[in-house]
Amino acid sequence: MDFTNPLVYGVPCFLGLILVELTYSKTHNKKELYEWKDLGSSLFMGLGSAILAPLLKTISAIVIFNIVYDLFNPLVDGVRTNIMGYQSFGYAWYIWLACQLLDDFAYYWFHRQNHMVRFLWAAHIVHHSSDNFNLGTAVRNGWFTILYKPFFYMWIPAIGFPPEMVVVCLGIEALWQFQLHSVYIPKLGFIEKIMNTHTMHQVHHARNLEYMDKNHGGFLNIFDKIFGTWKELDDNIDIEYGVTKPPNSFNPFVILTHEYRDIWRDMKKSPNWYHKFMYAFGPPGWSHDGSTLTIKQMRQAIANGHIPAVSAK
């Protein structure tokens, strides 16, 4: 069965909603919400993603998902049967709901590891590098995450969900993620107990120490609550957006690559191969000599009454 990725219809809506929010902010009390050069950089990177995604996803997502699906769900007497012995899943409504839930679980770990592994953070930092939080930032995506993202989801077709269903669920997740990037939506009452909302995503994009590496969820916040990464927005905290080591440039290519450059620079600090490995694949902020700290180390230092010399990440 063939389905159309919902992002095909979402992209024109993205641009329209950005224009609406931009116009509203400039004509009301948030003229600083959008910065023209920053928006230009975000749109350029969003355009690049829109061009690259159809080319790379054909190989990195659809092909991988189909190979995995065929390998783990071979045809047995004309029926798709998982290697565990049960019939592979069809297209009933409850199968769609199950697939979307599993997609959300996979998204949580994909997103969390983008913050925990520096080499992945180098690709994901692009999305966090703006000091502004708006719908324009929502399309400010790194071009390299497309290469490894499917590997976090390939277990879903492996257990029997059709590849095209997984791709559609990925698209639905992306639509939800886009609209979260708005400061105009207040806390949503009961919905906050279940869903990942706009205020929770503001926390995720903040560089305040108490907020960093929190709220990695997609649709739901249950996985953040289960695995200890959930944080509610505190109205008494003046939120600051962006990263502690920004690219300091509106050049899209600098924004896309600056963290890789920093990784290479840090790897040359020590001849020890373990140190080199940790600079690339350890948590952001890790250092062999304590000259920089991870977020976890910084929080521990504060808890112990010490004052860290250098910011994390």
N, C-alpha and C positions, 0 to 999 in steps of 0.2 A: 504494500500500500504506500502511495506517495503522499507526502505532506509538504507544505511550503513553510519554510522557516519564518516565524512571525516577525523577525527583525526586518524582513523585506518591506513590510508595511510600517514598521516602527520608525525607521530612519526619517521619513518625511515628517512624522509626528514629532520626533525629537527636535528637528530644526524649527518647526512651528512653535513648540513649547518654549524653546530657548528664546525665540524672538519675543514671545508674549512676556516671559519673565524679565527679559532685558528691558523691554519698553516700560513695563510696570515699575521696575526698580529705578529707572532713570527719571520717571515722572512722579515718583513718590519719595519716601524717606530713606531709601537705600541706594543712593546714587553710587556708592562705593562698592556695591555688590559685584559689579562687572568692571573689569579693567580691560580696555580695548586690546592692548598687546597680548595680555594673558589669554583673552578669549580667542584671539587670532591663532595663538599657539595651540590651544585646545582643539579648535576646529580643524586645524591642519592635521593634527595627530588623529583626530576622529575620522577625517577624510582618508588618511592613509590606512587606518584600520579597515574602513569600509571597502577600500580597493584590495587590500591584501587578504582580508578574511575569506572572500569567495575562492581565491586561488589556493591559499594554504589549508583552509578547512577541508577542501576536497581530498587533500592528502592526509593531513594530520588528524582529522576527525572522522569524516565519512568513511574513508578507506580503512582506517584503524578499527572503527566500530564494526564495520562489515566483516573484516577479517576475524576479529575476536568473536563476533556473533556466529559466523559460520563454523569456526573452530570448536566452540563450546556448545553449539546447538546444531548438530548435523541433521540432515534429513534421514529419518528412519521409516522406511515404508511410506514415504511421501509426507511424513509429519515431522515438523521441527521438534526435536527432542533434546533437552539439555543432557549433558553427560552425567548429571546426577540422577537421571532417570525419569524426570517429570516432563510434561509437554511444555514447550516454550510458550511465553505469554502472547495473548492476542491483543485486541484493541477495545476491550470493554472499558466502560467509564472508570471503574474502580482500579483497573490496571494503569490507566493514565494518572490517577491520583497517586498510586503507589510509586510510579516512575518519577513523578514530580517531587515526592517526598525524598526518594533516594537521590535525585538530582540535588536537592537542597542539602542533604547530608554530604554529598561529594563536594558541593560548592563550598561548604563551610571549611572542609579540610584543605581544599585547593587554596582558598583565600587565606586561611590561617598560615599555611606553609609559605605563602608569598611574603608574610611578615616575619617568619621564623628562620628562613634560609636566605642568606644574603644574596646568593646568585639569583634566586627567584625575586627577591626584593628589588634587585637592580632593574628588573623588567617592570615590576609593579609600582615602583616609586614614582613612575611617570604620572600615574593616576592621582597620587597624593601630593605632587610637587607644587601645585598651585596654592597660593595663600588665600584664594577665594573658594567659597563653597556655593556653587550654583549649578544650574542644569548644563551650563557650558563645561564645567568640570567633569560632568558625567560622561562626556564623550572623549575626555582626555585619557586615552588608553594607550599603553605601551604596545608596540608592534610585535614583541617577542613572546608574549604570554601565549599566543595562539599555537606556538610550536610545542609547548609542553602541557597545556591545559587538558587535552583529551586523555592523557595518561591517568588523570585523576578520576576519569569517568568510565574508563573502559571495562571496569568490573560490572557495570550495569547491563550492557549487552551480553556480557559473559554469563550472567545468571539467567538470561532468557528474554530480556526486553528488546524489542525490535530497534535497530539502530536509528531509523527515522524518527521514532518516538523520543529517543534520547535527545536527538538534535532539536526537535521542537521544544522539549522541556528546557533545554539550554537557552533557547531563544526567549521563552516566556520568562525565565529567570532574569535575563538581561533587560527585558522590558521593565520588570519590577525594580531592578537596581537603578535604572536610569532616573525614574521619577522620585527616588529617595533623596536626590541631591537638591533639596529645596529648603530654605529657611522659613518659608511662608506657611508651612503646615505645622500646627502646634501638636502637642501631645494628644493622642487619640483615645484616651480612656481605656476601656476594656481591651481594645485591639492591641494595646501595648503589651498585654500579658502574653500574647501569642505571636504576633507578627514582628518582623524587623521593620521599624518605622523611620520616619524622617529624622526625628530627634536622636534616635539611636545611631543613625548613620552620621549625624553631625559629630557625635562622640567618636566614631571610627575615624573621621577625617581630622580630628584635632591633634595638635602636637603638645597639648598639656600632658604632663607626665602621668597624671592620674587617669587619663583617657587613652593613652597609646596602647595599641594592640588589643583593643576591645571591639566587640560587636562585629564578628566576621560573618554573620549569618546572611542568607539570601532572603527568602520569604519569611522564614520563621526565626525566632530568637531562642528556641528550645535547646539547640545544640550549644549555643553560647552559655546558656544557663547550666547545662549538664557538664560541660567541660571547663567551666570557670572563667570564661572570657566576656561575660555580659556586664555591662555598665550602663546605668541610667544617666540621662543628662541632668546635671545639677545646675539649676538656674542661678545659683550663687557663684558659679565659676565663670569668669570671663574667658570664653573659648577662643583659642587661637588655632587657625587652620594652617595646613602645610606640613613640612618636615623640618627637622632640626638642622639638616645639611642640604639646603636647597641648591638647585643648579645655578641660581643667580643669573639666569639668562632667559630670554624669550625665544631663543633659537631652538626650533623643534628638535634638531639633531643633537644639540647639547643636552636638552631635556631627556631625550631617549637614551643617551649613552653615558651620562656623567657618572653614574654609580659604577658602571663597569670600569671606567678609568680609575675611580677611587679604589676599587678592589685590587686592580693591578698595582697601583701605587703602594697599597698596604701589604700586599704579598711580598714586595721587595724589602720590607722592613726587617725580615728575619730569614736566615738561611735554613731554618728548621722546616722540613716538609710538612710536619703536622701543623705548624703555625700557618703555613701557606694554605693548607687545606681549610683550616678554620676561618681564615680571612675570606675565603670564597664561599664556604658552605656552612659555616657556623652562623649563629644569630647576628643580625646587624648590631654593630657597636662592639663586638668582641675584639679584644686585643691581647697579645701575648704578654704585654708589659703593664697592662692596666691604664694605659694612656687614654683609652676610650672605654666606655662601659655599655653593656647591653641594658635594655630597659629593666629587666629583672634585677640585674646587679645594682642599678641606680636606685630602684625602689628599696632593695635590701639595705643599701648604704644609708638611705634616709631613715629607714626603720631603726637602724643601729646608731643613729645620731651623727653619722659622718656626712660631710658635704662633698659630693662628687665633683671632681675638677672639670670633667668634660661631659657634654651631653651625650645621650645615647643616639644610636642610628645616625 
